[in-house]
Amino acid sequence: MPDSSASYPSRSGRRLFLQRLAATAAGAVLAPTLLQACKGSGNGSGSGGGSGELVISTFPLYIDPDAPGTPGSVSRFRRDTGIQLRYLEDLNDTRQFFARIRPQLAAGRPLVQDLMVLPSWMAQRLIGLGWLEPLPLAEVPNARNLIPYLRNPPWDPQQHYSLPWQSGIAGIAYNIKATGRELRGIDDLFAPALKGRVSALLEMRDTMGLLMLADGQDISKPTWMAAQPSFNRLEQARKDGQLRRFTGNDYQNDLLTGNLAACIGWSGDVAQLVLEQPDLRFLVPESGGVLWSDLMLMPKGAQHRREAAAWMNWVYEPVEAARIAAAVQYISPVEGVRQQLAKDPATAPLATNALMFPDAAMQQRLHSFGPLSESEEARWEERFASITEG
């Protein structure tokens, strides 16, 4: 991989690691008191009643799946707790999802979801609208395993409403067979040779963040004026046909097949896709990558608080979190994951992967997009939408 530390275990090696962890976790490490309480609920009904089915909406490729001889985390959680879980990978674009749930939340009607995995900026918006329930953290003792630098974050200073699922990096993904060469930075996305074979993300902060960093701007304190050159460049590239389209996670198939030569993408996606297509690469530009966090959130009126607490506690157990991290290869929020990965030769390379555990050099290249006021948000979104929908 062109990025200094992006090394991955083989598919077989990673499967072996997951099998070993499955065997370990089948012992007695899964918060037995809480899990026994959940098993004792019979039909798994939550304190709010309802069908007893925990429902989670999230992005695709965001958990270890079932494999022959190795049940994934969703299956193992069901088996270990007796809780019925409907795990929906129905999030492609955050704004589209928000448009789906907004009418019900605005009308004060509960959603079918008990938990949603959404970016921090959307969490901040939902908290401001009063559309989230405080998390039942008293029933999540493993929340103490949250890594220190994600505690009391700016989007939820008291940590009442959110618990991180994964963090990651927005950078450049490319298929070297399609590009014919290694890429080095954002300017490569605008090279004439790649015209019509490049995409960018619908996630405004990731796309604009990378372009603004390439323009030498400080995205931790974004301003309207500072963003204009990047907006203009993006708009021109769209008009010229340099950019084929804007995407959510759905850039993956085109990148795999080479229909897209390069795109703005996410680190963990490429880490998984490279197992199917070894010609894929992920690059954090020298000008900087965008660091983001996705969070577990409970919508107002959620029916199954205890089941949701059981899930959050289960995935914050370091052994389980390591299984997930080995599969998705994003930055785990759980303390102890690195040590779990380092124990096994099959996944030991991941423990030194700077995309999963950013070292000092990588941390210097990563930047978080700063807050926008409600009026600024609307202004930025309007300009961005005029480009993406134009």
N, C-alpha and C positions, 0 to 999 in steps of 0.2 A: 504494500500500500504506500502511496506517496507520502501520506502523513506519517510523521516520524514514529508513531507508536501504535498504529492501528494494526495489530496482529490478532488473528483469530484461531481458535482451535478448529480441528477438522469437524465435519458433521458427526462422524462416528465417535470422536473423542468427546464431543459435547453431549451426545446421547448417553455415553457411558457415565459421564459425570452426573447427569440427571438421574440415571438409574441408581447410582450410589447414594445420592441425596435422598431419593425416594425411600431407599432402604433405611437410611438414618432417621428420616423424619417419621417413619412408621413406628419408631420406638416410643419415646415419651417426651418429646420436646415441644409439643404443640399446646402449651397453656392448658393442661388437662382440666383445670377447674372450670374454666370458661367453656371449653368444648363439651365437657360432660353436662354442663347446664344447658347448652344448646341441644344436645342429644335428648336431654330429659324433657324437652318441650313437645315431644311426640311428633306432631305434624310440622314442627318448625315454625309455627306462627309467631310473629313478632308481637311486641307489646301493643302495637296499634291494630292488631287483628288482620283481616284480609285473608288472602289465599295461603299465606305462609311462604310465599316464593320471593326470595330476594332477587331484585332486578338491578343490574348494573349496565349502564351504557358507557362505551369507551371506544377508543380508536382500534383499527386492525393491527395485527402483529405486535401486540402490546403485552403478551403473556406467553409462557411456554405452553405449546399445544400438546394434545394427546399424540403419542407415537406408539408403534407396536411394542408392547411390553413395558411401556413407560407412560402411565397416565399423567396428563398435564395438571397444572395447579387447580383448574376449575373442577376437574373430575375428582382429584384428591380431596379438595375442600368438601365437596358433596359427601364423599365416602367417610371422611374423618368426623364430620359434624352432623351428618344427617339433614343438613339444611338444603332445601331445594334452591338452586341458583340458576337464574336465567342471565347468561353473560352475553350481552349484545354488542357486537363490534359494528355499531351503526353510526359512528361518528366519522365523517370524512372531512368536513369543514366546520369550524367552530361557529361561524356566523349562520350557516345553514341550520345547524342544530339548534342554535338559540332561537331562530325564527320558528322552528317547530314547537319548542316548549313554551315560548313566550305567551301565547294566548291563554293557555291553561293557568300558568302561574299568575298572570295579570288578573285573571278572573277569580283567583283564590282557590282553584281546584287542584288537587294533588296530581302529580304525574304517576305513571306506572313505575318509574325508576325510583329506587331507594338510594342509589349512589350514581354519581356522574363523574367522569374523569375529564376535566376541562383545564385550559391554560389559566395561569395566575391572573392574567388581565381580565378574563371573563369572571373569575372568582370575585375579583374586586368589584366588578359591575353588579353581580348577583347579590353580594353582601350589601352594597349600597341600596339596591332595590328592596331589600328585606325579603328575598325569595329563597333564602337558605335557612336550614335548621342548624343550631349548634350541634357539633358532633358529640356523641356519647363517649367522650374520651375516658371517663372514669371506668368504662368497660373495655378499654383498650390498653391494658398495661404495657404491651410491647411498644406503645407510642414513645416510651422512654428511649427506644433505640433510634429515634430520629437523629440524623447527624447534626452536629451543633450549628453549622452555618445555614441550615434551613429552618431553624427555630425562630419563632416570632418574626416572620417575614413582613416586609412593608405592605403586602396586600391583605394581611390578616394578623396584625401585630400581637393580638392576644391568643392567637392560634385556637380560636373558638370554632371556626367553620371549615377548616381545611387541613388535610394531611397529604403531604406529597406522595404521588404515585411514582413518577420517574422525572428526572431532569435530562436534558439533552442539548445537542448543539445543532444549530442550523448552519449549513455550509454548502459546499458544491459536491454534488454527486455526478459521476460521469461513467460512461462506458468506453473504455479506452480503445476497443475495437472500432467503435463508431467515431470517436474523435480522431483516432490515428496518432495521438500523442498525449503526453501527460499535460494536465492543466495546472496553472500556477496561481490564478487569482480571478477576481470578478471580471476583469477586462476580457478574459478568455470567453466568457458567456456572450460577449458582443462581437466576437470574431466573425468576419464574413463567411468563413468556411463552415460555420455551424448555423448559418441562417435557416430558420424554420425548424430547427431540431433542438431547441432549447425551451425549457419551461421554468416558471417561477411559482412560488407558493402563494396561495390565497391568504395565508396568514401574514397580514400586513407587517407586523413587527419583524418577522423573520426576513421577508424580502426587502423591505425598506431598511431594516437594520444593517443587512449586509452591504447594500448599496451605499448607505450613508457612511459606514465604516471605511469603505473603499474611497469615499470622498474626503476622508479625514475628519469626519464629524464625531462628536461625543454623543452616543445614543443613550447614555445614562441620563442625559438632560436634553431630550429631544425638543427642538423648536421648529415652528412652521417654516421660518425663513431658511434655517439650515437644511431642511429637507427638500427644498425646491429643486436644486440641481439633480438630486436623485430621482425625484418624481418626473422631472423633465426627461431624464435619460431613459427611464422605464417607459414613459409614454411614447417616446420616439421609437424605441425598440419594438413596441407593440405595433405601431403604425407601419413600420418598415417590414414587418413580418419576421424580424429576428427571433422574437418570442412566439412560439406556436400557441401556447395557452398557459393559463394559470390553474393550479391544481391543489387539491388536498393530498391525502395519501395516494390518490389514484395515479400518481406519476410512476408507480412501481412497475406495472406491466410494460409500459412503453420503454422504461429504462432497461428492463431485463431483455427485451427483444431487440434493443438498439434503435427503435423508432425515435426515441429521444437520445441524442448524443450526450447531453448534459442538462442538469437542472439544479435549481436550489432545492435541497432536500435535507433530510434529518439523519443524524449519525446512526441511530439504532436501526432504522429501516435498511440502510445500506449494509450494515453488519449482518443482517439476516439474509438479505437478497444475494449477497456475495456467495453464500453457500450454494445457491442455484446457478449463479452466473459469475464466475471468477474474474471476468473482465471488468467488473464494477470497481470503482474507486470512490473514496470520500476524502475531501480536502477541506481543512480549515485554512482559509486564506491568510496570508501574512498580514493583511490589513485587519483581520479579526473575524471571529465567528460569534454568533448570537447564542447566548446561554439562556435556556428557558426551563420552566417547571410546569408539569401537569399535576393536578391535584384531585384528590377524592373529595367530593362535595355531596351534601345531603339536601335535596330540594325540600322546600316547605311542604309539610304535610306527609312526608315519607312514612310509610306504614310499618316498616320492619327495622326498627332502630337496633334491636338486639342482634338480629342476624347481620346487619351491616357492621355492627361493632365486632362481631365474631370474624367477619371477613377481614376487616382492617387489622385486627390483632393477629390473625393467621399470616397475612402477607408481610407483617412487620417482624415476624420471627426470622432471624438471620439465615437459617437454613433454607426456609421457603423463599425468602427474598433473594438468596443466591441463585436458586433455581430459575427464578424469573429473570434476574440480571444476566445469567448465562445465556438465556434465550434471546432477550431483547437487546442486550448490550447497550443500554442507556446508563445514565448515572443513577445508581440506586440511592434512595434516601436513607437506607438502613445501615446503621453502624454494625460492623462485623461481617458484612458481605465480602469485602476484600479478603479477609482472613479465610473465609470458607472457600472462596475460589482458589486461593493460593495452596490450599491443602492437597488439591488433586492435580496430578500432572496433566490431566485432560484439559483443565481450564486455567492452570497456573498462568499462561500467557495473558489472560484477561486481567489478572490482578495487577499487571504492569501496563495495561493499556491506558494511555493518557486520555482517550476519548471517554472512558468509563471512570477513571480515577485521575482527573487532570492534575498533572504535576505543576510545579511552579512556572515552568516555561509555557505550558499550555494555558494555565490560568491567566497569564498576562495577555493572551490572545483572545480571551473570551470576555464578552460584554453583555450585560443585561439591558434590555430596553427599558427606559425609565417611564414613569407614570405620565399619562395625559389627562387633563381635566375633561369633564363631560363635553364641554363645548369644543375643546381641541380634538377630542376623539371623533366627534361628528364631522368636523372639518377635514381631518385626515382620511376618515373612512370615505367621505364623499369624493375626494380627489382620487383615492386608490380605486374605488369602485368604478369611477369614470374611465379608468385605464383598463382594469381587468374585464369590465363588461363591454368595453368599446369595440 
